[in-house]
């Protein structure tokens, strides 16, 4: 059950990260454009991101049938945060301070402790 839970947490976190990345890409490429123009010019990418969110919801609903929600949710959201921070750093060249890196490390360590205790 440990590996099932961890694998599903990684899959969900990766999918959520991709969706956030797609939305960030749309926002970044349309920084000087009004909201309606951004929506009309990028409807496909916005729709794709929203479709990923819907799929995530349905997938999450199925996973919850087989896992402990407290342990799983902590792992899934923690991994999502780590993945999004790393995506921002590597793909969007966002800065990452040493204190933020320590925070990411603490999240990973916390996920390990939660999983080991469950």
ChimeraX attribute file (.defattr): number of C-alpha atoms within 10 A of each C-alpha:
attribute: neighborCount
match mode: 1-to-1
recipient: residues
	/A:1	9
	/A:2	11
	/A:3	9
	/A:4	11
	/A:5	22
	/A:6	18
	/A:7	13
	/A:8	18
	/A:9	23
	/A:10	18
	/A:11	17
	/A:12	23
	/A:13	23
	/A:14	17
	/A:15	19
	/A:16	22
	/A:17	22
	/A:18	17
	/A:19	22
	/A:20	20
	/A:21	18
	/A:22	17
	/A:23	19
	/A:24	14
	/A:25	15
	/A:26	18
	/A:27	16
	/A:28	11
	/A:29	12
	/A:30	16
	/A:31	11
	/A:32	9
	/A:33	11
	/A:34	9
	/A:35	11
	/A:36	9
	/A:37	11
	/A:38	17
	/A:39	17
	/A:40	10
	/A:41	12
	/A:42	17
	/A:43	13
	/A:44	11
	/A:45	16
	/A:46	18
	/A:47	13
	/A:48	15
	/A:49	20
	/A:50	16
	/A:51	13
	/A:52	17
	/A:53	17
	/A:54	12
	/A:55	14
	/A:56	18
	/A:57	13
	/A:58	11
	/A:59	14
	/A:60	16
	/A:61	11
	/A:62	11
	/A:63	18
	/A:64	13
	/A:65	9
	/A:66	11
	/A:67	16
	/A:68	13
	/A:69	14
	/A:70	10
	/A:71	17
	/A:72	22
	/A:73	16
	/A:74	17
	/A:75	25
	/A:76	24
	/A:77	18
	/A:78	20
	/A:79	24
	/A:80	22
	/A:81	18
	/A:82	19
	/A:83	20
	/A:84	19
	/A:85	18
	/A:86	18
	/A:87	17
	/A:88	18
	/A:89	13
	/A:90	11
	/A:91	10
	/A:92	13
	/A:93	10
	/A:94	12
	/A:95	11
	/A:96	12
	/A:97	9
	/A:98	9
	/A:99	9
	/A:100	12
	/A:101	14
	/A:102	11
	/A:103	13
	/A:104	19
	/A:105	13
	/A:106	13
	/A:107	19
	/A:108	17
	/A:109	12
	/A:110	15
	/A:111	21
	/A:112	13
	/A:113	11
	/A:114	15
	/A:115	17
	/A:116	10
	/A:117	8
	/A:118	11
